[in-house]
Amino acid sequence: MGQRGEVFSTRLVKNERTYFFNVKENIRGDVFLNIVESKGLPDSDRFIRQSIIIYQEDLGEFLKELQKSLDFIKQNTR
């Protein structure tokens, strides 16, 4: 890709939370997914941000385990 920083970004806004899905490239050319949750604090202009990074070589296994979790939720909740 040859560029550093954000390569692609999309977001999902649900209620008081915003989820960002950012594909980034580091200085060595490694591509990774950065998932960020941002939530506003009540009666404030401040936000709480939480982030997780999944590297390209881990995406397949990450998605597999995520799917297991989603299947469990579907089968065990109303």
Number of C-alpha atoms within 10 A of each C-alpha: 8 9 12 14 13 15 13 11 13 9 13 11 11 8 7 10 15 15 18 17 15 19 20 20 20 13 10 9 13 14 20 20 20 17 17 17 18 16 16 14 11 9 6 7 7 10 13 10 13 11 11 9 13 14 16 13 11 11 13 11 10 14 11 11 12 12 12 12 12 12 11 11 11 10 9 8 6 5
